[in-house]
Structures are given as structure tokens and as C-alpha cells.
Amino acid sequence: MASASPRASSCPARATRSPSPCIPTSTPKPDREITPEQQALFRKRPGVQMFARRAIYWVLEAMALGYVVDPRINKIREYLATRYLEKKVRDPELRKKLTPSFRLGCKRILISNDYYDTLQRENVELVTDGIAEIRPHSIVTKDGKERPVDVIVYSTGFETAEAKPPFKITGRGGRDLADAWKDGIEAYLGSTVPGFPNSFLLLGPNTGLGHSSMIFMMESQFNYVLSAIQTMRERGAKLVDLKPEIAAEYNRRVQKRLERTVWNSGGCSSWYLTSSGKNTTAWPGFTFEFRMKTRRFDAQSYDLVAKDEEAAAVAHPARLHAEA
């Protein structure tokens, strides 16, 4: 097996020089051991542990300012990231290749202590030129250089912004969710879609983050869905369906807020955006905002049908059809 393996750029259709539209911003990872003394303190004083957890949360939450309020705030972190790059990478040519051309946070930040070290190993070559040809035992880049390889790993990523249902989901009047999302995936609070009663999403459209934990968002949605179920039981509802006008206004406001965020204005193309430039993945605010919006089910935003015969007359609840 060859000891050297060139790494292809994440955007191989174009040659890249300094700065790079492909290379992610990398920052150091603040890992450290929680000492036995600290663990003993946390066991003895749970309040101290809670304070430490909340301090971490608010430090991370403050980072949202540079994502969703004003991306220029991230210039401070960009400066620190650049200094980190200069400290870790002495070769000026390699450093040019590793310098992003976009605002920090526009693409997902790579938090790592060994990323730059890996790229400077003797058996690693960072290649950012576009790939022109793949031959049986080699890769030819656009500059005409041929590099022998044993294995090619296609790190093509994943589709999030333009995701589609993995199987057929049918709502009112036989409407297909894939058809409802043909112009881009949308959901109210990342949780419900009009015309698909009794159907709830978790980590749905526009719930993604760049600064904090998705577990926090998931827990918020858990509370919302459980509150919806409790409301249905209390009111004897058999069907709950989001009002279309509520969904339309909510998603209009979400897209308006996203215009000023780093994902939309940071100068890069990323998996946060569709091919048309619509951001269907990121939450344009703070996580505590989302927690407040989902703390209880807002029944006034939905049509609730209490009687079986009325539910049957309106439509059947959304059905899932697994297809081969």
C-alpha cells in the first residue's frame, strides 16, 4: 500500500489558491481532564457542577452573536484562528491553502488539535487543484500532474438543505410531503407541517446550530410534542393540524432573519443552503429563544378536531407508507 495519499479538495471542480473557498476554519479544541478532585467536588456540591454547566452554556450562547446578530463580530475569532494557523503551520504555501476566503462560521468550524499536524506529515499532501481525470491507478489534477493512488475516498458529504422524506408520507387529501416540500423543506418550529395532522418532526427544517448543542434543541422539541399530546388528551381532540397561514408567516420571518446571518452572508456555499441559496437548515436565533417558543404547545396555531366523525370528514391523520 502506498505511503502517500493526496487529499482532494471538497470542491474539485475548480482550482484554488489563497485564500481557499474549500478549506474549513480550524480552531483548537479545549479538551482537558476533569480531575478526581473536581469530580469529588461535583459529587459533594451538585450546585457547583450545575454552575459549571451553565457557564459553558452561556459562553457558547454568546458565540451566537457572530452567527445570527452580526457576522462582523466573528472577526475577533477569525484573528485568533489565523494566529493559531500561523503558529501551527510554518510553510507559507501550505498556510495559504489553509486560509479560508469566507467569514468564520459560514462553513462548519473544525475544532481540532491535530488537524494541521496531520496535514504536515511526510506521507500527506494537501491538493486543492481540481481533479481533471481519474485513471485506473492514479488521479490527474487540472495542473496536469498525475499522482498514483491505491484508494479513493469520496467524501461527498450529505444532503441536508435539500433533504426529502426517506419514504412516502401522505397527509390530507392524499398530499405527498415530498411534493409539499418541492420548493424547499419547511416546518413550523422545525416540528409540524400544515396538511399533515398528528405528525411531528424532530430536528426538522431550520433547527440546526453552529454554536451550541443540538441536544438542547431536541429536548425543546420533546417538550413541545409532549405538550401537544397532553393538550389533545385534555380537549378530547382526535386530530391536530397546523394552520397554513401560521406556517407561512413563521417561515417568512425565519427566512428574513436568516438574511443577516453568517450562513447567508458569510461569502461561502455550504450544506446549509440549497442550490437556489435558501437556508433550510439553520436556526436564526439563540437557543434560549427556541426553548421559549417551544415551552408549551400553542393550540391557537392549530385546528383541533374533537369528534371522530368530524375528524373523518376533514381527513385522515397523516399516514406513513414504507415503500420498497
GIPEGI-V168262 format. One line per field, one symbol per residue. ss: DSSP state (2 for helix, 1 for strand, 0 for the rest). A space follows every 50 residues. Layout:
ss = ???
This chain:
ss = 00001110000000000001000001100000000222222222022222 22222222222200222220222222222222222222000222222001 00000000011000222220000111000011111001111000011100 00000000000000000111022201222200000001000100000000 00000001000002222222222222222222222000111102222222 22222222000222200000001000001001000022222220000022 211110022222220000111000
